[in-house]
């Protein structure tokens, strides 16, 4: 294992000291820093050294040991130089804390993990929805509504600045609409050690919705993004850290249109404002129709005014109104507007159960809604347009509306709008005009003749099929258990007479009662669950894992190699022979034989033959020749060219022939211990405590290039490397993770504050573990312009993670408490 520190020196050994001030090194105040020349000084001495020349006073210094001029940034200080971990390993270790009391058999059985999907298993779904999932830090809902999740809106504000793709400032008000009811969702078995990420929980809740509800939610988010300044932006889905309710978050603007109508008194101002608002309402509806969305119902306070006074349609308000109508709210009591043909569909229980709406949903129903909104804007009387379905004929209502319109518009610029509005209110949908025609009518009444060159054509909407929000899945998520007094057609007994509005936070319950089968999900692992098992054979820290020859091999500081069966993970054999702690292990499978190769802290290299019967004695062994202070093999790698590569404390990489075990080449270039090796695509990658990753040709072992991050303060010891296709992933002592694609740095992210000892890239799945005693599971999401790392879940462990291996849908993890964990996906 390349990332575990070497063994401590004897207790009576003197600690190393700074060669300048002779102060003993420690891990806190007198930290050894490695200069580019290779010598180590304490940070205080590095800061006090004079510059090499007056011309480069801020960017260089002269080493007092070798007098070499080396680069050094005084602005960044000694912390920009890597620590000498080889010297730190010689420091006396602090006393070990008292071990925890042993667990009883009952406690051990109680801690057995419950089955749970190893991954969120919705990668394709997430690839589509990842920009529609708000981060957990947004925290728009400051306090969860008590009791059953409401069907109406909850109000909140964004808790932090959100960048792309939302670009929402901190404190921006939002409305939240519950999308599902956790009580109706299938219960999830959660193991104590498994913590799904926020994105994983959100995407799992989205996957629990019906396919129609998912498509409808995605259409709303996408349409609102494209229709900026016409509708209120729907940011996406969010879940609280504790509550399991899924919320649809939308921007919120106040005030609405009704207060504005009461403020307008001057006739000219009123006519101009009505014309501007009417055009903006037309543009919002035409935009939605262009996205294939039809409202089906509307109300004046579904429109909001932004900071510039522009009229925007609030889709969350529309969905709330749809739910109230589907729950049975009397239209004339609530001011809701529903076209006659839509009211007929809602009253047909057989059709609503069968959901057969073919040929019945079109944009002409929204034209009727537009006509009603124009009537309200002109007359400022919402009850006038809401009374068409009360006692009396439709023709009588229509005549009354037109009389009021003519009286209000006669002699004004908008007088032609009365006839157009009359057509919009036609009972037969085919008799209604296109919304573009209404837009032209309003604009033509306010502009000079011939100024309509930029007006939209009548065929601006070419969509053939539409999704109706009123008849959609998101509108049907309303529970009949809630009480709405006499606003409900079938009220509960003992209810009070209260007039509820969609703005009420706790207006009614929300539930999605549709059973959803997971067999049709897009990920073949969706129905897979996992279990964990523990392998015990070692007596000290596990330092490496390798698979080959039909066996699992594990190395340890106890100087032994344990061999495990891959069939049932039973212990097969223990290989002994090392005199020092084993630090690395690899397995090479040749055509005629398989070899297990191990290296230890005493520079010993052992070769073991792998077969049906494992020999307890090594096939061969030898020791690297180097100074005692640089003694120790830190990492191993093998290639298809017949070479074994060892990385050592002496800063070199050695190539050994697997035919005669002779040393063929020594590669130098690193300035500190070589900590990890990886082979991919004919290239050997080596990571070092000097913070760099170097690459070498496998054919002639010549150097290729150096993978470095030039960002200030980014230098830290490399602890682990994993390669997959054209990707190279490296982990660092400071908790950073860097990803290189085609030898170009594409991602650098700090995952944690502690060291990351192990990293494994398997396809698009990334596994990391280290000092934080957890395995982080992440997914790489790549598009043409960027690479994203999406948190999937984390698995808590009882000890430090030292090595990670992925094989045959099994995650095998080595820990510092001598355990090996196997997380096995099962059915």
C-alpha positions, 0 to 999 in steps of 0.5 A: 500500500502506497499511502500508509506511513512507514513503521515508527522508530524505536522509542529510544531513537533520537528524533531527526533535527533541522540541519540549520537551527538543530531543533528537533522536527515535529508534526506541528511547529517544526515541520520539515519542508523539502526544498526543490534541491531535495534537502529538508529544513524547518519552516522557520529556517526556510523563511529566514534564508536570504534570497539567491539574488537581488533580482529574484528576491521574492522568488528564490533562495539558496540552500545552505547545505548545497548552495544551490539556487532553488525557486521559492515563493515568499508570498506563499511561504513555507507551507507551499513546500511539501512536507518530508514525510520520510522524516516525519515517519521517524518521529516518536508516535504518540501514545495509543488511546485505550482500545474500546471495550469488546462488543458482545455477540448480541451487539455484533448481531444487532449491527448487521447492516440491512440491504440497501442499493450500493449506488443510487442506481439512477445514473441515466435519470440523474444525467437528465435531472442533475441541473434540476436538483438544488444543492442541499445548502440552498435550504429554501425551507427554513422550517418544515410545515407540521403534520402531513405535507401540504398541497398548497405552497410553502414559502421560503428563501435561498440560504446561499448564493447559487451559481450556474445553472441557477444564478440565484442570490442569497435571500431570494424568495421562493415558493415550494410545492410538495411533489410527493408524499413520503407516506405513500412512498415505498419504505427504504431499508437503510443500514447504519453505515450507509448515508446517501447523498442529497442528490441521491435521495432527491433522485431516488424520490424522483424515480419513485414518481410515475414516469408521467410525473417525472416528465411533467416536472422536467418539462416545467424546469426546462420550459421555465429556463427557456422562457426567462422573463415570461414565467417565474423560474422553476429552479428544480427539486429539493429535499430537506436533510431530515424530512423526506418530502420532495419539493418543487422550488420556484422563484417568487415575486410580489406583488401580484396583479390584483393589487396593481389593478386597484392602484390604477386610477387615471384612464390613460394610465389604465389603458396603457397598463392593460395593453402592456399586461395583456401582451405579456400574458399573451407572450407567456402563454405562447411560450408555454405552448411552444414548449408543449404545455397547456395550463387548463386553468388559471386565475389572476393571482397566478401572475406576478410582477418582477422588479421591473414591473414585468408580468410573469406567470407563476407555475407553482401557483398554477399547479396549486390551483390545479390541485384545488380544482382536482380536489373539488373546489367550487370554481366560482368560490375560488375565482378559478377559470376553467374552459367549458370543454375542460370542465366537461372532461373533469366531470367525466369520471370514466374518462378521468379514470381511463386518462384517455384525453386523445384529441381533447387537449389543445391550446384553444382552452388557454385562449378562453382563459386569456379572454377571461384574464383580459376581461378581468384586467379591463373590468377589475371584476374577477367574479364576473368571469367566474360566474359562467358555470353558475345558474343561468345559460352560457349565452346570458353570461357571455352577453353580460361580459361583452356589455361590460367590456364595451362600456369599459373600452369604448372611446379608448385605444383598446376598443378593437380588443372587445370584439377579439375578446368576444371571440376568445370566449366562444363556447366552441373551441374552433371558433376562438382565435390564435393567441398571436392574433390577440397579441397583434390586436393589442399591439396594433391598437397601441402602435402606428399603422404598419409598425407590426413587422416584428409581430409573431405569425399565426403559426408561431406554435407548431406543437402537435401534442400538448401536456395539460397541467390540469389533467397531469400527474402533478395536479392529481397529487392531492389527498381527499383526507384534508378538510376544505369546508364548503369550498369542497363539493363533498366536505367532511363532517364537522368542518368549519366555514373557512375560505381557503386560498392557494397561498395557505401553507397548510391547505390540504394533504398531498399524496401520490397513491399511484404504485410505481414499479421499479422494473422499468427503470433505466439502470439495471442495478436499480433492484440490486441490494448489497450486504457487507461481510468482514474478513478477519485473519490479519493482526495489524493494519491491512496495507494492500489488496490484489486479485489474481489466479482465482484468489484475493490476496491481502497484505498487512503490517503483521508481515503476512499475506492472507489468501482468500477464496473468491467463491465464498471469501473463506480464508485459504492460506497465510503466506509468511516470510517477510521480516518487515512490514509489508507495504505493497502487493500486486498479482501478475497473471501470465499465460503459464503462471500467476505470481503474487509479488509483495514488498516490505519496509525493509526493501524486500521483494518476494515472489510467490507462485499462485496455483491450485496449491500455494507454496508457503515458501516464496519462489524468489526474493531479493532486497533493494540496495540503498541507504538505511534512511531511504530503505523501504518499498512503498508501491508496486506495479506490473506491466504486460511487458514483463517488468515489475516496477517498485517505488521506494523511499530513495525517490527512484523507480526501479524496473525488474525483469520478471524472467531473471529478476534482474534490475534493468533500469532505474528511473529518477526525477522525483524529489521525495518518496515515490508513494504510488504507481499505476500502469495504463495504455503503455504508460507508467504513472508515478506519484510522489510525496513531492506532490507531482505525478510523472509518466514514463514509457513502458517500452524504453522507460524514458520520461514523458511529462509531469502532471502538475497543478500550478494553482497556488497552495496546491502542492501536497503529497500524492497518496494514491493513483487510479487509472481508467481509459484516458483518465488519471485520478490522484488523491492527496494528503490534504484531502484533495482529488485531482482528475486528469484527462488526456494528461490535462487537469480537468478537475481539482476538488477538495473532498475532505480535510483529512488525507485520502489514502485510497482511490479507485476509478471503475468506469464512471464510479469513483471510490475514495477513502482515508483518514475520515473513516468513510468510503465516499461513492461518487459518479463522474458526469462528463459532457462536452465542456466540463467534468462534474463529480456527483456525490452518490453516497458514503459508507461509514467504517470503523477505522481508517480506509487504507485500500480499495478494490473493485471486482465482479460488482464487489467493493473490497476495502482494507482497514487499519483495524486489520479488517477487510470489508466486502460489500457485495451486490446481491438480488 
